[in-house]
Amino acid sequence: MNKLTKYCYGICLLISIAINILLSIYLFLGGGEKNDEISYRPPLTWSKKAAMEAEAVAAISCSGHGRAFLDSSISNGHPVCECNGCYGGTDCSELSPECAADANSGDPVYLEPFWIQNAADTAVVISGWHRMSYDYVDNTMMSIELENHIRQLHSVAGNAVTEGRYMVFGVGSSQLLSAAVYALSSETASSPSKVLASAPFYSIYKDQTVFFNSENFQFEGDANSWESSDFTNNMDVVEFVTSPNNPDGELKKSVLGGKTIYDHAYYWPEFTPIPGPSDEDLMIFTLSKLTGHAGTRFGWAIIKDKNVYEKVLKYIYLADMGISKDTQLRVLKILKVANQEDGKPFFEFAYNKMRERWERLTSVFSKSTRFSIQQRHPLHCNFFHETRLPSPAYAWVKCEREEDDDCGAVLKARKIIGSSGITFSAEARYTRLSLIKSQDDFELLLQRLTELVSHENGCIEKM
Ligand SMILES: Cc1ncc(COP(=O)(O)O)c(C=O)c1O
């Protein structure tokens, strides 16, 4: 071997050693791993069976008109298909032609396709020994990691100030609504605090306040009817402000200017332009309308005042000693995906869905003089950096003809089921139609509305 060849071999050996060292460091630090939190990968053992069960049930197609779940009823050894409205048969392939479009409930299943697209990042495997304790290791009931992700999402969406604010988790926002009434109402005043909301309002405010029947608070109805009253100066008032509003999608402000509970269930870019971060004393949000996971039952309150925070926390502690740790883990997985790429993939998907539904809906109603829907006003959205129309979760339909004073009945006669205006302390001339249900539900709703408007115009238009 001559000197030059030896020299070349030496260089090659050194390069090879260097490459091996670099590769080892790369692998040791978890390089190339998309999810950089878990760099050590043991072979799958006990989770394999759970993963196989989950994938087997997810592979049941139910003809694209239903879904089977791990906890669905079992028939002939298999989970049964749970069919979308108006579909039936063992595989959900049979559509009942005369079936009514049910647009009554605010069940937010419209985002299911997004979560199916993100199946790998949102699946959760919960071991039999996952967090069996009542508490986290720091003796709290709330996951700090989850709290951080919620704060991050608010900062990404630009819809709420969270810095220096307290946070409390609840079983859905429904539980936090009553916790907030408890926390804000006076325990010492001679008469109960008056709980109000401006009509049309979400009926649970009244139903809960009446149901929990306390000496400290009483539901007093429409805040608008107290606005001009002289009593309000000395009154102890707790006002629900729903913004955007359920049922009509309006961005609302307090009417009476006293103590307020801002219900921001729909204050996310898919439903409304976000003009700026809300900075109210007590704000309540819910996973149900943000990501569509109503079944997970998770909500949170953002609170400025420490005393109010401690009262809300006490309520949650006495009601259920904190929120399920399984739920908190699942919410964490979901919000990590919502936070990806500064929220763009998630909010764009959700907003595009809602925008498309509104475009199709307004096109149908534009042909009608008998029925109208709420006016939508463009606003600048700091999230999408554009001026855009709201795309509310509900259409607030008005029957314009004098004789149609029960709008729900008029629609029902044409196979459309909505929620009567009376439910929202408004006139029966109004009906709320839900736009956040499954694609099947929306398609049928649109078909029935098209038939309704075509009938008004004297011809039956085929879809
Ligand atoms: C305005 C408003 N607040 C709260 C809720 C309740 O949400 P959750 O599922 O978090 O209890 C709803 C549900 O429809 C709602 O419309």
The ligand as an SDF file (V2000), in Angstrom:
LIG
                    3D

 16 16  0  0  0  0  0  0  0  0999 V2000
  -74.2130   29.8660   25.0480 C   0  0  0  0  0  0  0  0  0  0  0  0
  -73.9470   28.5040   25.5820 C   0  0  0  0  0  0  0  0  0  0  0  0
  -73.3100   28.3820   26.7460 N   0  0  0  0  0  0  0  0  0  0  0  0
  -73.0480   27.1820   27.2760 C   0  0  0  0  0  0  0  0  0  0  0  0
  -73.4590   26.0170   26.6490 C   0  0  0  0  0  0  0  0  0  0  0  0
  -73.2120   24.6900   27.3240 C   0  0  0  0  0  0  0  0  0  0  0  0
  -72.0680   24.1100   26.8940 O   0  0  0  0  0  0  0  0  0  0  0  0
  -71.3680   22.8560   27.6150 P   0  0  0  0  0  0  0  0  0  0  0  0
  -71.4730   21.7350   26.6540 O   0  0  0  0  0  0  0  0  0  0  0  0
  -69.9680   23.2860   27.8180 O   0  0  0  0  0  0  0  0  0  0  0  0
  -72.0520   22.5890   28.8980 O   0  0  0  0  0  0  0  0  0  0  0  0
  -74.1300   26.0930   25.4320 C   0  0  0  0  0  0  0  0  0  0  0  0
  -74.5720   24.8720   24.7500 C   0  0  0  0  0  0  0  0  0  0  0  0
  -75.2860   24.8620   23.7920 O   0  0  0  0  0  0  0  0  0  0  0  0
  -74.3780   27.3690   24.8840 C   0  0  0  0  0  0  0  0  0  0  0  0
  -75.0210   27.5160   23.7240 O   0  0  0  0  0  0  0  0  0  0  0  0
  1  2  1  0
  2  3  1  0
  2 15  2  0
  3  4  2  0
  4  5  1  0
  5  6  1  0
  5 12  2  0
  6  7  1  0
  7  8  1  0
  8  9  2  0
  8 10  1  0
  8 11  1  0
 12 13  1  0
 12 15  1  0
 13 14  2  0
 15 16  1  0
M  END
$$$$
